[in-house]
Amino acid sequence: MGSSVMLANRLRCYYLARAESGRLGDRPIESAIKKYGLGQFRLKLYILTPDIINLIYPEGLESDIISNKEYKFRMGLVVKVLEQMFILRYNPTLNELKIAGSIVGIDR
């Protein structure tokens, strides 16, 4: 489970680069990648349709009134809301954190 606005970059620069260089840590997801190999994982994409976005922002995000910065901020909130819904529904075992967007408890 996880969310990212720049998903390709996150996968390439974090998981792929760390797996190739042998620098994966001990987080559950990284341990699973070491054990099974990155090729055993599948990526599911969920498309944010206007109907889904409107459930969270009924006023819509297409307005010319909001700035690009505000649009990105609001879209980030939409993504976090949906991620939290998936965490609550599926309770993924490889997720250490059960609050979307949280980094509490992770040593960086």
PyMOL commands that set and color helices and strands:
alter all, ss='L'
color gray80, all
select helices_A, chain A and resi 7-21+28-36+38-40+50-56+68-90
alter helices_A, ss='H'
color red, helices_A
deselect
rebuild
show_as cartoon
